Amino acid sequence: MNSVAKKRIERGMTQKELADKIGADVRWVQKIEHGDISLENVTFLRGIKLLLALEGDDPDEAIQDCCGCVKTTYIMLREYTSDAVHCNNKEE
C-alpha cells in the first residue's frame, strides 16, 4: 500500500470521496494508489489538491484562500524550468 492510500485510509475516506474532493475520476485515484501513475507526473494543481485533501482540507477552499500564493509558486516554477531548459540547450 502506498503513502496516498495509507493517508486516505487514515482520513477515513473512500477512493470515490478523495476523487470527488480533488475533482478527479475515481480511476485516477486508483491508478495513483497502485503506482500506475507516478506522483512525479501529476500536474501541479492536481498535486496540490491531492495533498490538501489528504491533510483533511477542502482543496478548492484552501486554493481560493491561498490563490495568490499558489499562482506565484506556479509562475516561479514555470520560469525556473523554462530557464533550465534554455540553459541546457545553449551551444557553447
C-alpha positions as CSV (number, residue, x, y, z in Angstrom):
1,M,0.0,0.0,0.0
2,N,1.5,3.4,-1.0
3,S,1.5,6.6,1.1
4,V,-1.5,8.1,-0.7
5,A,-3.6,5.0,0.1
6,K,-2.4,5.0,3.7
7,K,-3.2,8.6,4.2
8,R,-6.6,8.3,2.6
9,I,-7.5,5.4,4.8
10,E,-6.2,7.2,7.9
11,R,-8.5,10.1,7.0
12,G,-11.4,7.6,6.7
13,M,-12.0,8.4,3.0
14,T,-13.0,6.1,0.2
15,Q,-11.3,6.4,-3.2
16,K,-14.5,8.0,-4.5
17,E,-14.6,10.6,-1.7
18,L,-11.0,11.5,-2.4
19,A,-11.6,11.7,-6.1
20,D,-14.6,14.0,-5.6
21,K,-12.7,16.3,-3.3
22,I,-10.0,16.9,-5.8
23,G,-12.2,16.9,-8.9
24,A,-10.7,13.7,-10.3
25,D,-12.1,10.4,-11.6
26,V,-12.0,7.5,-9.1
27,R,-10.0,5.5,-11.6
28,W,-7.3,8.2,-11.4
29,V,-7.1,7.8,-7.6
30,Q,-6.8,4.0,-8.1
31,K,-4.0,4.4,-10.6
32,I,-2.1,6.7,-8.2
33,E,-2.6,4.3,-5.3
34,H,-1.5,1.3,-7.4
35,G,1.5,3.1,-8.8
36,D,0.2,3.1,-12.4
37,I,0.6,6.9,-12.3
38,S,3.7,8.4,-10.6
39,L,3.2,11.4,-8.4
40,E,6.1,12.9,-10.3
41,N,3.8,13.0,-13.4
42,V,0.9,14.7,-11.7
43,T,0.1,18.3,-12.7
44,F,1.0,21.0,-10.2
45,L,-2.6,21.9,-9.4
46,R,-3.9,18.3,-9.1
47,G,-0.9,17.5,-6.8
48,I,-1.7,20.4,-4.5
49,K,-5.4,19.4,-4.4
50,L,-4.3,15.8,-3.6
51,L,-2.0,16.9,-0.8
52,L,-4.6,19.3,0.7
53,A,-7.4,16.6,0.6
54,L,-5.1,14.1,2.3
55,E,-4.4,16.6,5.0
56,G,-8.1,17.0,5.6
57,D,-8.5,20.4,4.0
58,D,-11.1,21.3,1.4
59,P,-8.8,21.7,-1.7
60,D,-11.0,24.3,-3.5
61,E,-11.5,26.4,-0.5
62,A,-7.8,26.3,0.5
63,I,-6.7,27.1,-3.0
64,Q,-9.1,30.0,-3.1
65,D,-7.8,31.3,0.2
66,C,-4.2,30.9,-1.0
67,C,-4.7,31.6,-4.7
68,G,-2.1,34.3,-5.0
69,C,0.5,32.1,-3.2
70,V,-0.3,29.1,-5.4
71,K,-0.2,31.2,-8.6
72,T,3.1,32.8,-7.6
73,T,4.7,29.4,-6.9
74,Y,3.4,28.0,-10.2
75,I,4.8,31.0,-12.1
76,M,8.1,30.7,-10.4
77,L,8.3,27.0,-11.1
78,R,7.5,27.6,-14.8
79,E,10.1,30.3,-15.1
80,Y,12.7,28.2,-13.4
81,T,12.0,25.1,-15.5
82,S,11.9,27.3,-18.6
83,D,15.3,28.9,-17.7
84,A,16.7,25.4,-17.0
85,V,15.6,24.2,-20.4
86,H,17.1,27.2,-22.1
87,C,20.4,26.8,-20.2
88,N,20.6,23.1,-21.2
89,N,20.0,23.9,-24.8
90,K,22.7,26.5,-25.2
91,E,25.6,25.7,-27.5
92,E,29.0,26.5,-26.1
